[in-house]
């Protein structure tokens, strides 16, 4: 930790709105849940509102609400049932039945509103939150991550009660289509129009707002000039970071007494404890997280034939392991076209192991550390200029070589370059070919380019948020 955490002396009672709170392995959950121990240590007394999709927290009041709309209800119910009973035959039968029953209502919801599924969770969050605020039980509302319904509920609470509101924007609300598109044009899509309106409202009414990348802050300020006013704390960047493997248990111990020297010692010891990597008979390139047409394994699969032409022996040695998602359609086409069914290995979601008790997050960390190379796909859309995958910060803790295929994001490239990662451009086939060959030759020589040990923890994000609050309080007192 770079410095001791500020102690909260005012506005201690936080109402945290997070739809995905305590969902195992979800970035939208980890963004907030990993900060909680640091906030507790600083004297925050949280109350959390979330959906029913995660595990109920026992450290503080945690209320889980069903969304009121049919589409959100279907989504939430699926995750709740899986948490309670697993994903076996009962899950398939029950969730299919619920989906069939809700189908006409979901269709009607989409026709009438055209908003993304989770919008309706804002309604119970708002009503229950307003009651707490009116009963003088809340000093501050903190909306965060994932579904924008949390931001919508917070906006309603701000307008109706005047409560202090701080918010973090996980992903950009306005999706631009090209470098020339600054996001000023009103979108045709109703959900996109609503998100554009919501961004404007956040920038106007929030007391404190931050984004996760320099690019996101830059474009938000272009669209919302009030963010550029001197002393304005609305338009700031906070790097989210990530916690190391086993974070929940370790951080709970650390929260008893965190000092700078102790934290530095913990990081150094973790680096020393990492075992030398074992090179097996296969070069294992692993990808973790969601896939889509704009973030596809096909990006490298379509370049492998060139590598195999120059290095035929690589065909039977390289494996690409896919965790956390089904392959996208472009990847499926590439597998079929090139005959790579034996080369791409799908593992699906890695969840809690009932035998060992290990969480999905812990099991994923083990798979990451056993990989030869961690693949980080950024995507190829314009919004990549405003987005950094949260997986990158997890990768930094693993001590394994990273191969990142990025698009138009100097901040992301700089963070990767500082840590000695392999970097390719998504729109540059030659750079992908070059990286593939370097990785192949490095693996053959058992000398892959090692990642520089410079992880970014969540402690710095929590500290930054607390410092912003402290500085605002000081300025107000003056």
NORNORHU-V320364 format. One record per helix or strand of 3 or more residues. SS is the DSSP state (2 for helix, 1 for strand). FROM is the first residue (numbers start at 1). TO is the last residue. If there is no record, write none. Layout:
BEGIN
ss->SS from->FROM to->TO
ss->SS from->FROM to->TO
END
This chain:
BEGIN
ss->1 from->13 to->17
ss->2 from->27 to->41
ss->1 from->45 to->50
ss->1 from->62 to->64
ss->2 from->70 to->85
ss->2 from->89 to->112
ss->2 from->117 to->134
ss->1 from->140 to->144
ss->2 from->149 to->161
ss->1 from->164 to->169
ss->2 from->190 to->205
ss->1 from->208 to->211
ss->2 from->214 to->223
ss->2 from->225 to->228
ss->2 from->247 to->254
ss->2 from->260 to->273
ss->1 from->283 to->288
ss->2 from->298 to->310
ss->2 from->312 to->316
ss->1 from->318 to->323
ss->2 from->329 to->338
ss->1 from->344 to->348
ss->2 from->360 to->370
ss->1 from->373 to->377
ss->2 from->382 to->386
ss->2 from->391 to->396
ss->1 from->401 to->406
ss->2 from->410 to->418
ss->1 from->422 to->425
ss->2 from->429 to->444
ss->2 from->459 to->477
END
